[in-house]
Each structure stands twice: as C-alpha cells, then as structure tokens.
Amino acid sequence: MVRMVSRSLEIQYDPEADAAYIYVVGLGPGRTVARTKFCDVGLQGSAVILGLDATDGIVGIEILGASKVLPSNLLVESEQG
C-alpha cells in the first residue's frame, strides 16, 4: 500500500449540509471544473461527485453525507481551517 500526503490538498467541510469538498489540485488557468461525474457509494444519504477539468483530470471531490465516510477528526479540522 502506498500512502501519499500532499500539502496542496485542501478540504472544506460544511456541517449544515454534511458535505465536504476535497481540492486535489489548485484551480487556475486551465484547471477549472469543466464537468462533474456522480458516483454512488452505496450508502444511503451519501454520494461522491468528481469535479473534472477539460481533459477529465480530477480537480476536486465532493462528498455528500461526509460524516458517514470521512473520519470525524478530519471534518473538525476542515471546519476550523
């Protein structure tokens, strides 16, 4: 198993919506979300939506029902940051 930690990774969490957005790369010229792809994760009340750029590279990942799939300590840190 390979684990990669990137300092450019940013997570924002909205506890009211129970939604998290993970920015995989910085947005900028040529790195904007051109389309999205819905992914059913098989948990009621949860979903994953990929934000893709013009070349179908992943720009970000939105997680609905985030408290069901992400560690609570990660969500708390994301609210504060």
PDB file of N, CA, C and O in Angstrom:
ATOM      1  N   MET A   1       0.839  -1.168   0.000  1.00  0.00           N
ATOM      2  CA  MET A   1       0.000   0.000   0.000  1.00  0.00           C
ATOM      3  C   MET A   1       0.889   1.237   0.000  1.00  0.00           C
ATOM      4  O   MET A   1       1.868   1.307   0.743  1.00  0.00           O
ATOM      5  N   VAL A   2       0.548   2.198  -0.825  1.00  0.00           N
ATOM      6  CA  VAL A   2       1.284   3.453  -0.898  1.00  0.00           C
ATOM      7  C   VAL A   2       0.381   4.552  -0.351  1.00  0.00           C
ATOM      8  O   VAL A   2      -0.785   4.664  -0.730  1.00  0.00           O
ATOM      9  N   ARG A   3       0.933   5.346   0.533  1.00  0.00           N
ATOM     10  CA  ARG A   3       0.178   6.468   1.084  1.00  0.00           C
ATOM     11  C   ARG A   3       0.881   7.742   0.681  1.00  0.00           C
ATOM     12  O   ARG A   3       2.077   7.902   0.926  1.00  0.00           O
ATOM     13  N   MET A   4       0.136   8.660   0.058  1.00  0.00           N
ATOM     14  CA  MET A   4       0.722   9.921  -0.358  1.00  0.00           C
ATOM     15  C   MET A   4       0.017  11.048   0.389  1.00  0.00           C
ATOM     16  O   MET A   4      -1.212  11.095   0.437  1.00  0.00           O
ATOM     17  N   VAL A   5       0.778  11.930   0.956  1.00  0.00           N
ATOM     18  CA  VAL A   5       0.233  13.104   1.623  1.00  0.00           C
ATOM     19  C   VAL A   5       0.754  14.325   0.886  1.00  0.00           C
ATOM     20  O   VAL A   5       1.957  14.474   0.670  1.00  0.00           O
ATOM     21  N   SER A   6      -0.158  15.182   0.508  1.00  0.00           N
ATOM     22  CA  SER A   6       0.223  16.371  -0.241  1.00  0.00           C
ATOM     23  C   SER A   6      -0.136  17.616   0.552  1.00  0.00           C
ATOM     24  O   SER A   6      -1.236  17.714   1.095  1.00  0.00           O
ATOM     25  N   ARG A   7       0.772  18.551   0.621  1.00  0.00           N
ATOM     26  CA  ARG A   7       0.495  19.805   1.311  1.00  0.00           C
ATOM     27  C   ARG A   7      -0.451  20.690   0.497  1.00  0.00           C
ATOM     28  O   ARG A   7      -1.012  21.647   1.031  1.00  0.00           O
ATOM     29  N   SER A   8      -0.633  20.384  -0.778  1.00  0.00           N
ATOM     30  CA  SER A   8      -1.525  21.192  -1.601  1.00  0.00           C
ATOM     31  C   SER A   8      -2.978  20.722  -1.518  1.00  0.00           C
ATOM     32  O   SER A   8      -3.858  21.339  -2.119  1.00  0.00           O
ATOM     33  N   LEU A   9      -3.235  19.660  -0.797  1.00  0.00           N
ATOM     34  CA  LEU A   9      -4.582  19.144  -0.636  1.00  0.00           C
ATOM     35  C   LEU A   9      -5.341  20.021   0.355  1.00  0.00           C
ATOM     36  O   LEU A   9      -4.841  20.307   1.443  1.00  0.00           O
ATOM     37  N   GLU A  10      -6.538  20.446  -0.014  1.00  0.00           N
ATOM     38  CA  GLU A  10      -7.352  21.285   0.861  1.00  0.00           C
ATOM     39  C   GLU A  10      -8.728  20.648   0.990  1.00  0.00           C
ATOM     40  O   GLU A  10      -9.309  20.202   0.001  1.00  0.00           O
ATOM     41  N   ILE A  11      -9.246  20.609   2.215  1.00  0.00           N
ATOM     42  CA  ILE A  11     -10.574  20.061   2.458  1.00  0.00           C
ATOM     43  C   ILE A  11     -11.420  21.123   3.138  1.00  0.00           C
ATOM     44  O   ILE A  11     -10.995  21.737   4.117  1.00  0.00           O
ATOM     45  N   GLN A  12     -12.619  21.336   2.613  1.00  0.00           N
ATOM     46  CA  GLN A  12     -13.580  22.237   3.233  1.00  0.00           C
ATOM     47  C   GLN A  12     -14.806  21.421   3.608  1.00  0.00           C
ATOM     48  O   GLN A  12     -15.275  20.593   2.826  1.00  0.00           O
ATOM     49  N   TYR A  13     -15.323  21.658   4.811  1.00  0.00           N
ATOM     50  CA  TYR A  13     -16.480  20.901   5.292  1.00  0.00           C
ATOM     51  C   TYR A  13     -17.566  21.847   5.745  1.00  0.00           C
ATOM     52  O   TYR A  13     -17.302  22.794   6.485  1.00  0.00           O
ATOM     53  N   ASP A  14     -18.789  21.598   5.305  1.00  0.00           N
ATOM     54  CA  ASP A  14     -19.966  22.354   5.716  1.00  0.00           C
ATOM     55  C   ASP A  14     -20.824  21.422   6.565  1.00  0.00           C
ATOM     56  O   ASP A  14     -21.506  20.553   6.020  1.00  0.00           O
ATOM     57  N   PRO A  15     -20.803  21.586   7.905  1.00  0.00           N
ATOM     58  CA  PRO A  15     -21.541  20.661   8.770  1.00  0.00           C
ATOM     59  C   PRO A  15     -23.060  20.744   8.586  1.00  0.00           C
ATOM     60  O   PRO A  15     -23.752  19.743   8.772  1.00  0.00           O
ATOM     61  N   GLU A  16     -23.587  21.913   8.224  1.00  0.00           N
ATOM     62  CA  GLU A  16     -25.034  22.033   8.000  1.00  0.00           C
ATOM     63  C   GLU A  16     -25.490  21.168   6.835  1.00  0.00           C
ATOM     64  O   GLU A  16     -26.537  20.524   6.901  1.00  0.00           O
ATOM     65  N   ALA A  17     -24.706  21.159   5.777  1.00  0.00           N
ATOM     66  CA  ALA A  17     -25.023  20.357   4.591  1.00  0.00           C
ATOM     67  C   ALA A  17     -24.438  18.953   4.685  1.00  0.00           C
ATOM     68  O   ALA A  17     -24.768  18.088   3.874  1.00  0.00           O
ATOM     69  N   ASP A  18     -23.572  18.721   5.669  1.00  0.00           N
ATOM     70  CA  ASP A  18     -22.814  17.475   5.803  1.00  0.00           C
ATOM     71  C   ASP A  18     -22.131  17.131   4.477  1.00  0.00           C
ATOM     72  O   ASP A  18     -22.195  16.002   3.989  1.00  0.00           O
ATOM     73  N   ALA A  19     -21.480  18.141   3.919  1.00  0.00           N
ATOM     74  CA  ALA A  19     -20.798  17.996   2.634  1.00  0.00           C
ATOM     75  C   ALA A  19     -19.354  18.466   2.762  1.00  0.00           C
ATOM     76  O   ALA A  19     -19.071  19.492   3.381  1.00  0.00           O
ATOM     77  N   ALA A  20     -18.458  17.707   2.171  1.00  0.00           N
ATOM     78  CA  ALA A  20     -17.036  18.062   2.159  1.00  0.00           C
ATOM     79  C   ALA A  20     -16.586  18.191   0.713  1.00  0.00           C
ATOM     80  O   ALA A  20     -17.059  17.469  -0.165  1.00  0.00           O
ATOM     81  N   TYR A  21     -15.662  19.125   0.477  1.00  0.00           N
ATOM     82  CA  TYR A  21     -15.065  19.252  -0.843  1.00  0.00           C
ATOM     83  C   TYR A  21     -13.555  19.138  -0.678  1.00  0.00           C
ATOM     84  O   TYR A  21     -12.939  19.886   0.081  1.00  0.00           O
ATOM     85  N   ILE A  22     -12.981  18.205  -1.390  1.00  0.00           N
ATOM     86  CA  ILE A  22     -11.539  17.979  -1.343  1.00  0.00           C
ATOM     87  C   ILE A  22     -10.958  18.517  -2.642  1.00  0.00           C
ATOM     88  O   ILE A  22     -11.242  18.001  -3.723  1.00  0.00           O
ATOM     89  N   TYR A  23     -10.139  19.563  -2.524  1.00  0.00           N
ATOM     90  CA  TYR A  23      -9.465  20.125  -3.689  1.00  0.00           C
ATOM     91  C   TYR A  23      -8.197  19.307  -3.921  1.00  0.00           C
ATOM     92  O   TYR A  23      -7.292  19.303  -3.087  1.00  0.00           O
ATOM     93  N   VAL A  24      -8.141  18.622  -5.043  1.00  0.00           N
ATOM     94  CA  VAL A  24      -6.999  17.762  -5.356  1.00  0.00           C
ATOM     95  C   VAL A  24      -5.857  18.584  -5.941  1.00  0.00           C
ATOM     96  O   VAL A  24      -4.692  18.326  -5.642  1.00  0.00           O
ATOM     97  N   VAL A  25      -6.177  19.556  -6.760  1.00  0.00           N
ATOM     98  CA  VAL A  25      -5.168  20.451  -7.345  1.00  0.00           C
ATOM     99  C   VAL A  25      -5.671  21.872  -7.224  1.00  0.00           C
ATOM    100  O   VAL A  25      -6.871  22.105  -7.085  1.00  0.00           O
ATOM    101  N   GLY A  26      -4.757  22.817  -7.277  1.00  0.00           N
ATOM    102  CA  GLY A  26      -5.151  24.215  -7.242  1.00  0.00           C
ATOM    103  C   GLY A  26      -5.866  24.605  -8.520  1.00  0.00           C
ATOM    104  O   GLY A  26      -5.465  24.213  -9.615  1.00  0.00           O
ATOM    105  N   LEU A  27      -6.922  25.377  -8.370  1.00  0.00           N
ATOM    106  CA  LEU A  27      -7.616  25.873  -9.555  1.00  0.00           C
ATOM    107  C   LEU A  27      -6.841  27.046 -10.130  1.00  0.00           C
ATOM    108  O   LEU A  27      -6.133  27.742  -9.402  1.00  0.00           O
ATOM    109  N   GLY A  28      -6.965  27.262 -11.386  1.00  0.00           N
ATOM    110  CA  GLY A  28      -6.267  28.337 -12.062  1.00  0.00           C
ATOM    111  C   GLY A  28      -6.498  28.201 -13.549  1.00  0.00           C
ATOM    112  O   GLY A  28      -7.379  27.451 -13.970  1.00  0.00           O
ATOM    113  N   PRO A  29      -5.730  28.905 -14.349  1.00  0.00           N
ATOM    114  CA  PRO A  29      -5.903  28.800 -15.800  1.00  0.00           C
ATOM    115  C   PRO A  29      -5.801  27.349 -16.264  1.00  0.00           C
ATOM    116  O   PRO A  29      -4.791  26.685 -16.029  1.00  0.00           O
ATOM    117  N   GLY A  30      -6.836  26.870 -16.913  1.00  0.00           N
ATOM    118  CA  GLY A  30      -6.835  25.502 -17.416  1.00  0.00           C
ATOM    119  C   GLY A  30      -7.177  24.461 -16.362  1.00  0.00           C
ATOM    120  O   GLY A  30      -7.271  23.276 -16.683  1.00  0.00           O
ATOM    121  N   ARG A  31      -7.365  24.870 -15.114  1.00  0.00           N
ATOM    122  CA  ARG A  31      -7.657  23.896 -14.048  1.00  0.00           C
ATOM    123  C   ARG A  31      -8.996  24.206 -13.386  1.00  0.00           C
ATOM    124  O   ARG A  31      -9.117  24.120 -12.164  1.00  0.00           O
ATOM    125  N   THR A  32      -9.972  24.553 -14.158  1.00  0.00           N
ATOM    126  CA  THR A  32     -11.298  24.797 -13.634  1.00  0.00           C
ATOM    127  C   THR A  32     -12.153  23.550 -13.839  1.00  0.00           C
ATOM    128  O   THR A  32     -11.836  22.706 -14.679  1.00  0.00           O
ATOM    129  N   VAL A  33     -13.215  23.437 -13.086  1.00  0.00           N
ATOM    130  CA  VAL A  33     -14.115  22.292 -13.235  1.00  0.00           C
ATOM    131  C   VAL A  33     -14.947  22.494 -14.491  1.00  0.00           C
ATOM    132  O   VAL A  33     -15.723  23.445 -14.588  1.00  0.00           O
ATOM    133  N   ALA A  34     -14.780  21.592 -15.450  1.00  0.00           N
ATOM    134  CA  ALA A  34     -15.498  21.666 -16.715  1.00  0.00           C
ATOM    135  C   ALA A  34     -16.767  20.814 -16.676  1.00  0.00           C
ATOM    136  O   ALA A  34     -17.757  21.130 -17.336  1.00  0.00           O
ATOM    137  N   ARG A  35     -16.728  19.732 -15.896  1.00  0.00           N
ATOM    138  CA  ARG A  35     -17.901  18.865 -15.776  1.00  0.00           C
ATOM    139  C   ARG A  35     -17.800  18.065 -14.491  1.00  0.00           C
ATOM    140  O   ARG A  35     -16.742  18.007 -13.864  1.00  0.00           O
ATOM    141  N   THR A  36     -18.891  17.457 -14.108  1.00  0.00           N
ATOM    142  CA  THR A  36     -18.901  16.632 -12.904  1.00  0.00           C
ATOM    143  C   THR A  36     -19.389  15.236 -13.240  1.00  0.00           C
ATOM    144  O   THR A  36     -20.105  15.028 -14.219  1.00  0.00           O
ATOM    145  N   LYS A  37     -18.987  14.283 -12.410  1.00  0.00           N
ATOM    146  CA  LYS A  37     -19.418  12.894 -12.577  1.00  0.00           C
ATOM    147  C   LYS A  37     -19.902  12.389 -11.231  1.00  0.00           C
ATOM    148  O   LYS A  37     -19.152  12.406 -10.255  1.00  0.00           O
ATOM    149  N   PHE A  38     -21.134  11.942 -11.169  1.00  0.00           N
ATOM    150  CA  PHE A  38     -21.746  11.423  -9.955  1.00  0.00           C
ATOM    151  C   PHE A  38     -21.331   9.971  -9.749  1.00  0.00           C
ATOM    152  O   PHE A  38     -21.370   9.174 -10.686  1.00  0.00           O
ATOM    153  N   CYS A  39     -20.935   9.627  -8.532  1.00  0.00           N
ATOM    154  CA  CYS A  39     -20.555   8.254  -8.192  1.00  0.00           C
ATOM    155  C   CYS A  39     -21.363   7.814  -6.976  1.00  0.00           C
ATOM    156  O   CYS A  39     -21.258   8.434  -5.917  1.00  0.00           O
ATOM    157  N   ASP A  40     -22.153   6.775  -7.099  1.00  0.00           N
ATOM    158  CA  ASP A  40     -22.937   6.248  -5.992  1.00  0.00           C
ATOM    159  C   ASP A  40     -22.020   5.377  -5.136  1.00  0.00           C
ATOM    160  O   ASP A  40     -21.401   4.439  -5.639  1.00  0.00           O
ATOM    161  N   VAL A  41     -21.934   5.689  -3.841  1.00  0.00           N
ATOM    162  CA  VAL A  41     -21.045   4.931  -2.965  1.00  0.00           C
ATOM    163  C   VAL A  41     -21.773   3.821  -2.220  1.00  0.00           C
ATOM    164  O   VAL A  41     -21.159   3.102  -1.431  1.00  0.00           O
ATOM    165  N   GLY A  42     -23.070   3.671  -2.458  1.00  0.00           N
ATOM    166  CA  GLY A  42     -23.814   2.576  -1.864  1.00  0.00           C
ATOM    167  C   GLY A  42     -24.209   2.779  -0.411  1.00  0.00           C
ATOM    168  O   GLY A  42     -24.650   1.831   0.238  1.00  0.00           O
ATOM    169  N   LEU A  43     -24.066   3.978   0.114  1.00  0.00           N
ATOM    170  CA  LEU A  43     -24.507   4.285   1.468  1.00  0.00           C
ATOM    171  C   LEU A  43     -25.664   5.269   1.375  1.00  0.00           C
ATOM    172  O   LEU A  43     -25.536   6.313   0.735  1.00  0.00           O
ATOM    173  N   GLN A  44     -26.776   4.956   1.997  1.00  0.00           N
ATOM    174  CA  GLN A  44     -27.929   5.844   1.934  1.00  0.00           C
ATOM    175  C   GLN A  44     -27.556   7.217   2.490  1.00  0.00           C
ATOM    176  O   GLN A  44     -27.002   7.325   3.584  1.00  0.00           O
ATOM    177  N   GLY A  45     -27.861   8.248   1.735  1.00  0.00           N
ATOM    178  CA  GLY A  45     -27.563   9.611   2.153  1.00  0.00           C
ATOM    179  C   GLY A  45     -26.146  10.058   1.847  1.00  0.00           C
ATOM    180  O   GLY A  45     -25.736  11.130   2.290  1.00  0.00           O
ATOM    181  N   SER A  46     -25.394   9.272   1.109  1.00  0.00           N
ATOM    182  CA  SER A  46     -24.020   9.627   0.745  1.00  0.00           C
ATOM    183  C   SER A  46     -23.833   9.506  -0.759  1.00  0.00           C
ATOM    184  O   SER A  46     -24.466   8.683  -1.420  1.00  0.00           O
ATOM    185  N   ALA A  47     -22.959  10.336  -1.275  1.00  0.00           N
ATOM    186  CA  ALA A  47     -22.604  10.278  -2.692  1.00  0.00           C
ATOM    187  C   ALA A  47     -21.260  10.968  -2.876  1.00  0.00           C
ATOM    188  O   ALA A  47     -20.838  11.772  -2.045  1.00  0.00           O
ATOM    189  N   VAL A  48     -20.608  10.645  -3.960  1.00  0.00           N
ATOM    190  CA  VAL A  48     -19.346  11.275  -4.324  1.00  0.00           C
ATOM    191  C   VAL A  48     -19.525  11.880  -5.712  1.00  0.00           C
ATOM    192  O   VAL A  48     -20.038  11.236  -6.627  1.00  0.00           O
ATOM    193  N   ILE A  49     -19.093  13.130  -5.847  1.00  0.00           N
ATOM    194  CA  ILE A  49     -19.182  13.810  -7.130  1.00  0.00           C
ATOM    195  C   ILE A  49     -17.779  14.283  -7.497  1.00  0.00           C
ATOM    196  O   ILE A  49     -17.168  15.065  -6.769  1.00  0.00           O
ATOM    197  N   LEU A  50     -17.279  13.805  -8.624  1.00  0.00           N
ATOM    198  CA  LEU A  50     -15.949  14.195  -9.082  1.00  0.00           C
ATOM    199  C   LEU A  50     -16.040  15.473  -9.904  1.00  0.00           C
ATOM    200  O   LEU A  50     -16.889  15.585 -10.787  1.00  0.00           O
ATOM    201  N   GLY A  51     -15.170  16.432  -9.618  1.00  0.00           N
ATOM    202  CA  GLY A  51     -15.035  17.632 -10.431  1.00  0.00           C
ATOM    203  C   GLY A  51     -13.895  17.407 -11.407  1.00  0.00           C
ATOM    204  O   GLY A  51     -12.754  17.204 -10.989  1.00  0.00           O
ATOM    205  N   LEU A  52     -14.184  17.439 -12.693  1.00  0.00           N
ATOM    206  CA  LEU A  52     -13.195  17.117 -13.726  1.00  0.00           C
ATOM    207  C   LEU A  52     -12.865  18.354 -14.557  1.00  0.00           C
ATOM    208  O   LEU A  52     -13.728  19.193 -14.815  1.00  0.00           O
ATOM    209  N   ASP A  53     -11.599  18.454 -14.972  1.00  0.00           N
ATOM    210  CA  ASP A  53     -11.204  19.551 -15.846  1.00  0.00           C
ATOM    211  C   ASP A  53     -11.486  19.180 -17.298  1.00  0.00           C
ATOM    212  O   ASP A  53     -12.086  18.140 -17.568  1.00  0.00           O
ATOM    213  N   ALA A  54     -11.065  20.010 -18.215  1.00  0.00           N
ATOM    214  CA  ALA A  54     -11.346  19.805 -19.639  1.00  0.00           C
ATOM    215  C   ALA A  54     -10.731  18.532 -20.207  1.00  0.00           C
ATOM    216  O   ALA A  54     -11.195  18.025 -21.227  1.00  0.00           O
ATOM    217  N   THR A  55      -9.682  18.005 -19.553  1.00  0.00           N
ATOM    218  CA  THR A  55      -9.047  16.772 -20.029  1.00  0.00           C
ATOM    219  C   THR A  55      -9.444  15.565 -19.181  1.00  0.00           C
ATOM    220  O   THR A  55      -8.795  14.520 -19.241  1.00  0.00           O
ATOM    221  N   ASP A  56     -10.517  15.712 -18.384  1.00  0.00           N
ATOM    222  CA  ASP A  56     -11.031  14.678 -17.482  1.00  0.00           C
ATOM    223  C   ASP A  56     -10.088  14.348 -16.328  1.00  0.00           C
ATOM    224  O   ASP A  56     -10.175  13.267 -15.745  1.00  0.00           O
ATOM    225  N   GLY A  57      -9.194  15.267 -15.998  1.00  0.00           N
ATOM    226  CA  GLY A  57      -8.370  15.120 -14.799  1.00  0.00           C
ATOM    227  C   GLY A  57      -9.181  15.548 -13.589  1.00  0.00           C
ATOM    228  O   GLY A  57      -9.990  16.472 -13.681  1.00  0.00           O
ATOM    229  N   ILE A  58      -8.975  14.893 -12.460  1.00  0.00           N
ATOM    230  CA  ILE A  58      -9.728  15.225 -11.249  1.00  0.00           C
ATOM    231  C   ILE A  58      -9.184  16.497 -10.621  1.00  0.00           C
ATOM    232  O   ILE A  58      -8.001  16.597 -10.299  1.00  0.00           O
ATOM    233  N   VAL A  59     -10.082  17.471 -10.455  1.00  0.00           N
ATOM    234  CA  VAL A  59      -9.745  18.738  -9.821  1.00  0.00           C
ATOM    235  C   VAL A  59     -10.157  18.700  -8.354  1.00  0.00           C
ATOM    236  O   VAL A  59      -9.450  19.214  -7.487  1.00  0.00           O
ATOM    237  N   GLY A  60     -11.306  18.088  -8.084  1.00  0.00           N
ATOM    238  CA  GLY A  60     -11.802  18.011  -6.721  1.00  0.00           C
ATOM    239  C   GLY A  60     -12.816  16.908  -6.564  1.00  0.00           C
ATOM    240  O   GLY A  60     -13.325  16.359  -7.542  1.00  0.00           O
ATOM    241  N   ILE A  61     -13.105  16.588  -5.304  1.00  0.00           N
ATOM    242  CA  ILE A  61     -14.046  15.530  -4.972  1.00  0.00           C
ATOM    243  C   ILE A  61     -15.017  16.075  -3.936  1.00  0.00           C
ATOM    244  O   ILE A  61     -14.608  16.502  -2.857  1.00  0.00           O
ATOM    245  N   GLU A  62     -16.291  16.059  -4.263  1.00  0.00           N
ATOM    246  CA  GLU A  62     -17.321  16.483  -3.312  1.00  0.00           C
ATOM    247  C   GLU A  62     -17.932  15.234  -2.692  1.00  0.00           C
ATOM    248  O   GLU A  62     -18.282  14.287  -3.396  1.00  0.00           O
ATOM    249  N   ILE A  63     -18.056  15.240  -1.378  1.00  0.00           N
ATOM    250  CA  ILE A  63     -18.626  14.099  -0.667  1.00  0.00           C
ATOM    251  C   ILE A  63     -19.864  14.569   0.077  1.00  0.00           C
ATOM    252  O   ILE A  63     -19.781  15.393   0.987  1.00  0.00           O
ATOM    253  N   LEU A  64     -21.008  14.038  -0.317  1.00  0.00           N
ATOM    254  CA  LEU A  64     -22.265  14.324   0.359  1.00  0.00           C
ATOM    255  C   LEU A  64     -22.483  13.239   1.405  1.00  0.00           C
ATOM    256  O   LEU A  64     -22.222  12.064   1.145  1.00  0.00           O
ATOM    257  N   GLY A  65     -22.959  13.626   2.588  1.00  0.00           N
ATOM    258  CA  GLY A  65     -23.038  12.663   3.686  1.00  0.00           C
ATOM    259  C   GLY A  65     -21.649  12.365   4.207  1.00  0.00           C
ATOM    260  O   GLY A  65     -21.338  11.233   4.575  1.00  0.00           O
ATOM    261  N   ALA A  66     -20.808  13.402   4.234  1.00  0.00           N
ATOM    262  CA  ALA A  66     -19.389  13.243   4.549  1.00  0.00           C
ATOM    263  C   ALA A  66     -19.138  12.607   5.918  1.00  0.00           C
ATOM    264  O   ALA A  66     -18.167  11.870   6.089  1.00  0.00           O
ATOM    265  N   SER A  67     -20.001  12.886   6.887  1.00  0.00           N
ATOM    266  CA  SER A  67     -19.785  12.336   8.227  1.00  0.00           C
ATOM    267  C   SER A  67     -19.930  10.818   8.254  1.00  0.00           C
ATOM    268  O   SER A  67     -19.499  10.174   9.211  1.00  0.00           O
ATOM    269  N   LYS A  68     -20.528  10.243   7.220  1.00  0.00           N
ATOM    270  CA  LYS A  68     -20.688   8.787   7.142  1.00  0.00           C
ATOM    271  C   LYS A  68     -19.451   8.101   6.569  1.00  0.00           C
ATOM    272  O   LYS A  68     -19.256   6.903   6.777  1.00  0.00           O
ATOM    273  N   VAL A  69     -18.612   8.854   5.847  1.00  0.00           N
ATOM    274  CA  VAL A  69     -17.494   8.204   5.150  1.00  0.00           C
ATOM    275  C   VAL A  69     -16.111   8.762   5.485  1.00  0.00           C
ATOM    276  O   VAL A  69     -15.100   8.138   5.160  1.00  0.00           O
ATOM    277  N   LEU A  70     -16.054   9.925   6.129  1.00  0.00           N
ATOM    278  CA  LEU A  70     -14.753  10.518   6.469  1.00  0.00           C
ATOM    279  C   LEU A  70     -14.553  10.518   7.988  1.00  0.00           C
ATOM    280  O   LEU A  70     -15.524  10.627   8.737  1.00  0.00           O
ATOM    281  N   PRO A  71     -13.317  10.397   8.443  1.00  0.00           N
ATOM    282  CA  PRO A  71     -13.048  10.426   9.886  1.00  0.00           C
ATOM    283  C   PRO A  71     -13.474  11.758  10.503  1.00  0.00           C
ATOM    284  O   PRO A  71     -13.254  12.816   9.913  1.00  0.00           O
ATOM    285  N   SER A  72     -14.078  11.705  11.679  1.00  0.00           N
ATOM    286  CA  SER A  72     -14.597  12.916  12.320  1.00  0.00           C
ATOM    287  C   SER A  72     -13.500  13.934  12.615  1.00  0.00           C
ATOM    288  O   SER A  72     -13.746  15.137  12.526  1.00  0.00           O
ATOM    289  N   ASN A  73     -12.290  13.479  12.964  1.00  0.00           N
ATOM    290  CA  ASN A  73     -11.207  14.432  13.251  1.00  0.00           C
ATOM    291  C   ASN A  73     -10.818  15.224  11.996  1.00  0.00           C
ATOM    292  O   ASN A  73     -10.434  16.389  12.103  1.00  0.00           O
ATOM    293  N   LEU A  74     -10.911  14.625  10.842  1.00  0.00           N
ATOM    294  CA  LEU A  74     -10.625  15.322   9.589  1.00  0.00           C
ATOM    295  C   LEU A  74     -11.681  16.400   9.325  1.00  0.00           C
ATOM    296  O   LEU A  74     -11.357  17.497   8.868  1.00  0.00           O
ATOM    297  N   LEU A  75     -12.933  16.082   9.613  1.00  0.00           N
ATOM    298  CA  LEU A  75     -14.008  17.039   9.385  1.00  0.00           C
ATOM    299  C   LEU A  75     -13.913  18.222  10.338  1.00  0.00           C
ATOM    300  O   LEU A  75     -14.146  19.362   9.937  1.00  0.00           O
ATOM    301  N   VAL A  76     -13.573  17.961  11.597  1.00  0.00           N
ATOM    302  CA  VAL A  76     -13.438  19.030  12.584  1.00  0.00           C
ATOM    303  C   VAL A  76     -12.308  19.973  12.171  1.00  0.00           C
ATOM    304  O   VAL A  76     -12.467  21.192  12.236  1.00  0.00           O
ATOM    305  N   GLU A  77     -11.180  19.425  11.751  1.00  0.00           N
ATOM    306  CA  GLU A  77     -10.044  20.246  11.295  1.00  0.00           C
ATOM    307  C   GLU A  77     -10.438  21.064  10.064  1.00  0.00           C
ATOM    308  O   GLU A  77      -9.996  22.204   9.921  1.00  0.00           O
ATOM    309  N   SER A  78     -11.257  20.507   9.179  1.00  0.00           N
ATOM    310  CA  SER A  78     -11.666  21.189   7.961  1.00  0.00           C
ATOM    311  C   SER A  78     -12.595  22.355   8.258  1.00  0.00           C
ATOM    312  O   SER A  78     -12.586  23.353   7.538  1.00  0.00           O
ATOM    313  N   GLU A  79     -13.398  22.239   9.314  1.00  0.00           N
ATOM    314  CA  GLU A  79     -14.288  23.331   9.717  1.00  0.00           C
ATOM    315  C   GLU A  79     -13.483  24.506  10.244  1.00  0.00           C
ATOM    316  O   GLU A  79     -13.834  25.660   9.997  1.00  0.00           O
ATOM    317  N   GLN A  80     -12.399  24.223  10.972  1.00  0.00           N
ATOM    318  CA  GLN A  80     -11.608  25.259  11.616  1.00  0.00           C
ATOM    319  C   GLN A  80     -10.681  25.954  10.646  1.00  0.00           C
ATOM    320  O   GLN A  80     -10.366  27.131  10.823  1.00  0.00           O
ATOM    321  N   GLY A  81     -10.236  25.240   9.618  1.00  0.00           N
ATOM    322  CA  GLY A  81      -9.235  25.776   8.717  1.00  0.00           C
ATOM    323  C   GLY A  81      -9.806  26.538   7.616  1.00  0.00           C
ATOM    324  O   GLY A  81      -9.070  27.052   6.773  1.00  0.00           O
TER     325      GLY A  81
END
